[in-house]
């Protein structure tokens, strides 16, 4: 079987790469070992948002009296919540199947391993093998849950994100180790549904990659919800011999033992780069990821790598853009695309966390901007002062902006509150267009909206605030 382009993996990086390559006139095959759509559509981005939506609806129902609406016997069916989430994921995976047919992309089910330049050996579920050939290969093998020696995942009492999405019964108590996006989203979901949740974070603050003000606010809101948070803490051992799990936690105060029905390990991800033929092909890796140039090409010409297995941020939207970049780079080489694709600006990548309140950010944090030598102007606008936030009952959080005081460059924005994951795109576009504070202040924002908070935060930074 001969193709122009083979894509190894059909996640949010792989399937856009395949589609873009097909649009450019290439004959394309995509190889997938499990389900079209990869982790994101089946076990990550999409089904978790479905779970969180159910939790949000349940929370609204429990507090409906705050809106003048009275309900009785408010309850939830945990199994039905999980079933709905799986249904959403299944629908999205079927959508990718449709896109493959629409774009005339062949889908080869099985485990793919590079067997030399331009060749991929595919092992099917029944053990049969076939060789697929092409001029170009795009590696999009994604990542999996990272495991710590002290937290061996058994799928029963110590679980990863996959098991957390499909537990047959809701646990009464849960320990969540790690407070990145995966950790805080599941902590929020289970807490809202009624599980007693404790977060254990090794770093001094939760969501440690975010601006410090965001971390403080999210910790405050989580504690108000009844979530216990232990920072600067490490799980040194676990005991699963009893009915639940006992976790030994060490911090500056000494050691303590936490008990819960279940422990969720959310300590990050590990790229899937083993046993895919990198060593045999001579493809260079560094720090557990495939080394690539600005077009995503590896050290071996004709072989590209995108998504979680390459050095960029491990985010679905980054993988998608990298996949398109790789396809267009191949198109340029083959004279099917009119110019070399633009290099991705990894300092203008939005990050979104879908707990409640939501978190969204892009660019420099205030601390990073100062450490980079910028003299900064900082503005912060609380949603408490927003008419739309008050009307909707979502006054938690704020928008914080960071500008270069000398030239007015929009260095970064950090948001926490209802719907901020939808608002951050304005900042991404503004920074892409090299917008300054002047353009934001003079772009009329609709009233009443949550998005007004961005303009107001900019106004605060420049001493022009009206509503605070």
MOFEN-V427908 format. One record per residue. N is the residue number from 0. RES is the residue in one letter. SS is DSSP state (hx for helix, st for strand, lp for the rest). PHI is phi in radians with two decimals (NA if undefined). NEAR is the number of other ideal C-beta (glycine too) atoms within 12 Angstrom. Layout:
N_RES_SS_PHI_NEAR / N_RES_SS_PHI_NEAR
//
This chain:
0_X_lp_NA_19 / 1_X_st_-2.01_18 / 2_X_st_-2.38_31 / 3_X_st_-1.46_32 / 4_X_st_-2.37_49 / 5_X_st_-1.99_49 / 6_X_st_-1.95_56 / 7_X_st_-1.68_54 / 8_X_lp_2.00_51 / 9_X_lp_-2.07_49 / 10_X_lp_-1.32_52 / 11_X_lp_-1.19_39 / 12_X_lp_-1.69_50 / 13_X_hx_-1.16_55 / 14_X_hx_-1.24_48 / 15_X_hx_-1.13_42 / 16_X_hx_-1.07_51 / 17_X_hx_-1.12_52 / 18_X_hx_-1.14_33 / 19_X_hx_-1.13_36 / 20_X_hx_-1.09_45 / 21_X_hx_-1.13_32 / 22_X_hx_-1.04_24 / 23_X_lp_-1.46_30 / 24_X_lp_1.72_19 / 25_X_lp_-1.58_36 / 26_X_lp_-1.49_26 / 27_X_st_-2.17_43 / 28_X_st_-2.21_41 / 29_X_st_-2.12_50 / 30_X_st_-1.93_46 / 31_X_st_-2.40_39 / 32_X_lp_-1.51_30 / 33_X_lp_-2.27_25 / 34_X_lp_-2.34_30 / 35_X_lp_-1.05_36 / 36_X_lp_1.84_40 / 37_X_hx_1.11_46 / 38_X_hx_-1.08_43 / 39_X_hx_-0.96_40 / 40_X_hx_-1.33_40 / 41_X_hx_-1.74_35 / 42_X_hx_-2.37_35 / 43_X_lp_-2.37_40 / 44_X_hx_-0.81_37 / 45_X_hx_-1.32_34 / 46_X_hx_-1.11_39 / 47_X_hx_-1.16_43 / 48_X_hx_-1.19_32 / 49_X_hx_-1.16_33 / 50_X_hx_-1.08_42 / 51_X_hx_-1.15_38 / 52_X_hx_-1.16_23 / 53_X_hx_-1.05_32 / 54_X_hx_-1.11_36 / 55_X_hx_-1.14_29 / 56_X_hx_-1.09_23 / 57_X_hx_-1.07_30 / 58_X_hx_-1.11_28 / 59_X_hx_-1.06_23 / 60_X_hx_-1.11_22 / 61_X_hx_-1.15_24 / 62_X_lp_-1.99_19 / 63_X_hx_-1.07_17 / 64_X_hx_-1.07_14 / 65_X_hx_-1.12_16 / 66_X_hx_-1.85_15 / 67_X_lp_1.42_9 / 68_X_lp_-1.96_14 / 69_X_lp_-1.95_13 / 70_X_lp_-2.20_17 / 71_X_lp_-2.20_10 / 72_X_lp_0.94_8 / 73_X_lp_-1.19_18 / 74_X_lp_-2.63_15 / 75_X_lp_-2.44_26 / 76_X_lp_-1.94_15 / 77_X_hx_-1.02_27 / 78_X_hx_-1.07_17 / 79_X_hx_-1.19_19 / 80_X_hx_-1.09_34 / 81_X_hx_-1.12_30 / 82_X_hx_-1.06_20 / 83_X_hx_-1.07_26 / 84_X_hx_-1.03_34 / 85_X_hx_-1.16_26 / 86_X_hx_-1.12_19 / 87_X_hx_-1.10_28 / 88_X_hx_-1.08_34 / 89_X_hx_-1.09_23 / 90_X_hx_-1.10_20 / 91_X_hx_-1.17_33 / 92_X_hx_-1.11_31 / 93_X_hx_-1.12_19 / 94_X_hx_-1.10_21 / 95_X_hx_-1.20_35 / 96_X_hx_-1.00_24 / 97_X_hx_-1.07_18 / 98_X_hx_-1.12_28 / 99_X_hx_-1.13_31 / 100_X_hx_-1.15_17 / 101_X_hx_-1.01_15 / 102_X_lp_-1.70_30 / 103_X_lp_0.98_20 / 104_X_lp_-1.79_37 / 105_X_st_-1.34_29 / 106_X_st_-1.84_33 / 107_X_st_-1.95_35 / 108_X_st_-1.46_25 / 109_X_lp_2.62_28 / 110_X_st_-1.62_29 / 111_X_st_-1.68_40 / 112_X_st_-2.37_32 / 113_X_st_-1.15_40 / 114_X_lp_-1.95_25 / 115_X_lp_2.22_21 / 116_X_lp_-1.07_22 / 117_X_lp_1.39_24 / 118_X_st_-2.35_28 / 119_X_st_-2.28_40 / 120_X_st_-1.62_29 / 121_X_st_-1.97_34 / 122_X_st_-1.81_23 / 123_X_lp_-1.36_18 / 124_X_lp_-1.03_13 / 125_X_lp_-1.51_11 / 126_X_lp_1.61_10 / 127_X_lp_-1.22_14 / 128_X_st_-2.16_18 / 129_X_st_-2.51_24 / 130_X_st_-1.84_25 / 131_X_st_-2.01_36 / 132_X_st_-2.05_26 / 133_X_st_-2.82_37 / 134_X_st_-1.36_24 / 135_X_st_-2.22_44 / 136_X_st_-2.25_52 / 137_X_st_-2.03_57 / 138_X_st_-1.48_50 / 139_X_lp_-2.43_54 / 140_X_lp_-1.52_43 / 141_X_lp_1.21_46 / 142_X_st_-2.61_37 / 143_X_st_-2.39_27 / 144_X_st_-1.07_36 / 145_X_lp_-1.38_25 / 146_X_lp_-1.98_22 / 147_X_st_-1.69_26 / 148_X_lp_-0.98_13 / 149_X_lp_-1.41_23 / 150_X_st_-2.28_35 / 151_X_lp_-1.26_22 / 152_X_lp_-1.24_31 / 153_X_lp_-1.91_18 / 154_X_lp_1.36_22 / 155_X_lp_-2.05_20 / 156_X_lp_-1.83_31 / 157_X_st_-2.02_36 / 158_X_st_-2.14_37 / 159_X_lp_-1.86_39 / 160_X_hx_-1.13_38 / 161_X_hx_-1.12_27 / 162_X_hx_-1.13_26 / 163_X_hx_-1.10_41 / 164_X_hx_-1.46_37 / 165_X_lp_-2.34_25 / 166_X_lp_-1.02_31 / 167_X_lp_-1.19_15 / 168_X_lp_-2.40_16 / 169_X_lp_-1.29_32 / 170_X_lp_-1.27_34 / 171_X_lp_-1.35_20 / 172_X_st_-2.54_29 / 173_X_st_-2.59_42 / 174_X_st_-1.81_48 / 175_X_st_-1.92_49 / 176_X_st_-1.74_47 / 177_X_lp_1.89_40 / 178_X_lp_-2.19_44 / 179_X_lp_-1.31_38 / 180_X_hx_-1.00_39 / 181_X_hx_-1.09_39 / 182_X_hx_-1.08_44 / 183_X_hx_-1.28_46 / 184_X_hx_-1.16_44 / 185_X_hx_-1.21_46 / 186_X_hx_-1.04_47 / 187_X_hx_-1.17_41 / 188_X_hx_-1.04_45 / 189_X_hx_-1.17_47 / 190_X_hx_-1.08_36 / 191_X_hx_-1.09_34 / 192_X_hx_-1.36_36 / 193_X_lp_2.02_24 / 194_X_lp_-1.40_33 / 195_X_st_-1.36_26 / 196_X_st_-2.05_43 / 197_X_st_-2.15_39 / 198_X_st_-1.74_48 / 199_X_st_-2.02_42 / 200_X_lp_-2.15_37 / 201_X_lp_-1.21_29 / 202_X_lp_-1.38_26 / 203_X_lp_-1.19_19 / 204_X_lp_-2.59_31 / 205_X_lp_-1.30_43 / 206_X_lp_0.60_45 / 207_X_lp_-1.12_28 / 208_X_lp_-1.42_28 / 209_X_lp_-1.49_39 / 210_X_lp_-1.00_38 / 211_X_hx_-1.03_26 / 212_X_hx_-1.13_33 / 213_X_hx_-1.15_40 / 214_X_hx_-1.02_33 / 215_X_hx_-1.09_25 / 216_X_hx_-1.19_35 / 217_X_hx_-1.15_48 / 218_X_hx_-1.06_33 / 219_X_hx_-1.07_21 / 220_X_hx_-1.19_34 / 221_X_hx_-1.14_39 / 222_X_hx_-1.15_21 / 223_X_hx_-1.08_15 / 224_X_lp_-1.39_31 / 225_X_lp_1.73_20 / 226_X_lp_-1.42_36 / 227_X_st_-1.49_28 / 228_X_st_-2.19_35 / 229_X_st_-2.06_35 / 230_X_lp_-1.76_29 / 231_X_lp_0.85_19 / 232_X_lp_-2.26_33 / 233_X_st_-2.31_25 / 234_X_st_-1.43_39 / 235_X_st_-1.71_24 / 236_X_st_-3.02_22 / 237_X_st_-2.36_34 / 238_X_st_-2.22_22 / 239_X_lp_-1.95_25 / 240_X_lp_-1.27_10 / 241_X_lp_-1.56_13 / 242_X_lp_-1.20_16 / 243_X_lp_-2.18_25 / 244_X_st_-2.30_35 / 245_X_st_-2.02_27 / 246_X_st_-1.99_39 / 247_X_st_-1.51_25 / 248_X_st_-2.04_34 / 249_X_st_-1.96_21 / 250_X_st_-2.59_22 / 251_X_lp_-1.09_13 / 252_X_lp_-1.47_11 / 253_X_st_2.05_11 / 254_X_st_-1.94_18 / 255_X_st_-2.45_22 / 256_X_st_-1.98_21 / 257_X_st_-1.73_34 / 258_X_st_-2.07_26 / 259_X_st_-2.77_36 / 260_X_lp_-1.19_30 / 261_X_st_-2.67_41 / 262_X_st_-2.16_48 / 263_X_st_-1.78_46 / 264_X_st_-1.54_42 / 265_X_lp_-2.24_43 / 266_X_lp_-1.74_32 / 267_X_lp_1.90_29 / 268_X_st_-2.24_33 / 269_X_st_-2.16_24 / 270_X_st_-1.05_34 / 271_X_lp_-1.55_37 / 272_X_lp_-2.08_37 / 273_X_lp_-1.45_18 / 274_X_lp_0.99_17 / 275_X_lp_-2.07_35 / 276_X_lp_1.59_30 / 277_X_hx_-1.15_33 / 278_X_hx_-1.10_16 / 279_X_hx_-1.12_16 / 280_X_hx_-1.58_30 / 281_X_lp_1.45_18 / 282_X_lp_-1.36_32 / 283_X_lp_-1.32_22 / 284_X_st_-2.22_25 / 285_X_st_-2.63_18 / 286_X_lp_0.94_13 / 287_X_lp_1.38_21 / 288_X_st_-2.31_30 / 289_X_st_-1.36_45 / 290_X_lp_-1.31_26 / 291_X_lp_-2.35_33 / 292_X_lp_-1.64_25 / 293_X_lp_-1.23_21 / 294_X_lp_-1.76_34 / 295_X_lp_1.36_41 / 296_X_st_-1.37_33 / 297_X_lp_-1.39_37 / 298_X_lp_-1.20_19 / 299_X_lp_-1.81_28 / 300_X_lp_-0.95_20 / 301_X_lp_1.62_32 / 302_X_st_-2.03_43 / 303_X_st_-2.05_48 / 304_X_st_-2.41_50 / 305_X_lp_-2.42_54 / 306_X_hx_1.31_50 / 307_X_hx_-1.11_41 / 308_X_hx_-1.50_45 / 309_X_st_-1.96_50 / 310_X_lp_-1.22_28 / 311_X_lp_-1.12_34 / 312_X_lp_-1.00_31 / 313_X_lp_-1.43_39 / 314_X_lp_-2.33_35 / 315_X_hx_-1.02_39 / 316_X_hx_-1.23_30 / 317_X_hx_-1.21_34 / 318_X_hx_-1.02_46 / 319_X_hx_-1.06_32 / 320_X_hx_-1.15_34 / 321_X_hx_-1.11_48 / 322_X_hx_-1.11_49 / 323_X_hx_-1.15_39 / 324_X_hx_-1.04_40 / 325_X_hx_-1.08_52 / 326_X_hx_-1.09_46 / 327_X_hx_-1.24_36 / 328_X_hx_-1.13_39 / 329_X_hx_-1.13_44 / 330_X_hx_-1.06_30 / 331_X_hx_-1.16_21 / 332_X_hx_-1.06_26 / 333_X_lp_-1.57_21 / 334_X_lp_1.06_11 / 335_X_lp_-1.86_23 / 336_X_lp_-2.39_25 / 337_X_lp_-1.39_11 / 338_X_lp_-2.68_13 / 339_X_lp_-1.15_18 / 340_X_lp_-1.09_29 / 341_X_lp_-1.19_17 / 342_X_lp_-1.13_19 / 343_X_lp_-1.31_32 / 344_X_lp_-1.57_20 / 345_X_lp_-1.32_21 / 346_X_lp_-1.63_25 / 347_X_lp_-2.18_34 / 348_X_lp_-1.80_31 / 349_X_lp_-1.30_37 / 350_X_st_-2.01_37 / 351_X_st_-2.28_36 / 352_X_st_-2.18_42 / 353_X_lp_-1.80_34 / 354_X_lp_-1.26_50 / 355_X_lp_-2.12_37 / 356_X_lp_-1.28_39 / 357_X_st_-1.22_41 / 358_X_st_-2.22_47 / 359_X_st_-2.55_44 / 360_X_st_-2.72_45 / 361_X_st_-2.74_42 / 362_X_st_1.39_37 / 363_X_lp_-1.25_31 / 364_X_lp_-1.29_33 / 365_X_hx_-1.04_32 / 366_X_hx_-1.09_25 / 367_X_hx_-1.13_22 / 368_X_hx_-1.12_30 / 369_X_hx_-1.16_21 / 370_X_hx_-1.16_12 / 371_X_lp_-1.40_19 / 372_X_lp_1.71_13 / 373_X_lp_-1.36_26 / 374_X_lp_-1.54_18 / 375_X_st_-2.01_31 / 376_X_st_-1.96_32 / 377_X_st_-2.13_35 / 378_X_st_-2.24_37 / 379_X_st_-2.36_34 / 380_X_st_-2.16_39 / 381_X_st_-1.41_29 / 382_X_hx_-1.15_42 / 383_X_hx_-1.01_23 / 384_X_hx_-1.64_27 / 385_X_lp_-1.64_37 / 386_X_hx_-1.08_20 / 387_X_hx_-1.15_27 / 388_X_hx_-1.11_32 / 389_X_hx_-1.15_18 / 390_X_hx_-1.13_16 / 391_X_hx_-1.57_20 / 392_X_lp_1.35_22 / 393_X_lp_-2.18_31 / 394_X_lp_-1.64_24 / 395_X_lp_-1.27_31 / 396_X_lp_1.66_38 / 397_X_st_-2.89_42 / 398_X_st_-2.04_53 / 399_X_st_-2.14_49 / 400_X_st_-2.16_51 / 401_X_st_-2.25_40 / 402_X_st_-2.15_39 / 403_X_st_-1.34_28 / 404_X_lp_-1.13_21 / 405_X_lp_-1.33_14 / 406_X_lp_-1.97_17 / 407_X_lp_1.40_26 / 408_X_st_-1.11_30 / 409_X_st_-1.40_40 / 410_X_st_-1.41_44 / 411_X_st_-3.08_45 / 412_X_st_-2.51_52 / 413_X_st_-2.44_50 / 414_X_st_-2.24_47 / 415_X_st_-2.49_49 / 416_X_st_2.75_44 / 417_X_lp_-1.19_37 / 418_X_lp_1.32_32 / 419_X_hx_-1.22_46 / 420_X_hx_-1.15_33 / 421_X_hx_-1.50_21 / 422_X_hx_-1.43_42 / 423_X_hx_-1.15_38 / 424_X_hx_-1.08_24 / 425_X_hx_-1.07_36 / 426_X_hx_-1.22_43 / 427_X_hx_-1.03_30 / 428_X_hx_-1.14_21 / 429_X_hx_-1.08_34 / 430_X_hx_-1.21_32 / 431_X_hx_-1.09_20 / 432_X_lp_-1.50_16 / 433_X_lp_1.00_17 / 434_X_lp_-1.26_28 / 435_X_st_-1.85_26 / 436_X_hx_-1.04_35 / 437_X_hx_-1.01_21 / 438_X_hx_-1.18_22 / 439_X_hx_-1.13_36 / 440_X_hx_-1.16_30 / 441_X_hx_-1.70_15 / 442_X_lp_-1.54_20 / 443_X_lp_-1.26_12 / 444_X_lp_-1.63_27 / 445_X_lp_-1.17_14 / 446_X_lp_-2.17_17 / 447_X_lp_-1.60_19 / 448_X_lp_-2.49_24 / 449_X_lp_-1.19_42 / 450_X_lp_-1.17_35 / 451_X_hx_-1.03_32 / 452_X_hx_-1.05_49 / 453_X_hx_-1.13_46 / 454_X_hx_-1.04_39 / 455_X_hx_-1.14_38 / 456_X_hx_-1.12_47 / 457_X_hx_-1.11_41 / 458_X_hx_-1.07_30 / 459_X_hx_-1.06_31 / 460_X_hx_-1.06_36 / 461_X_lp_-1.92_24 / 462_X_lp_1.20_14 / 463_X_lp_-2.11_21 / 464_X_lp_-1.15_22 / 465_X_lp_-1.83_17 / 466_X_lp_-1.78_24 / 467_X_lp_-2.64_23
//
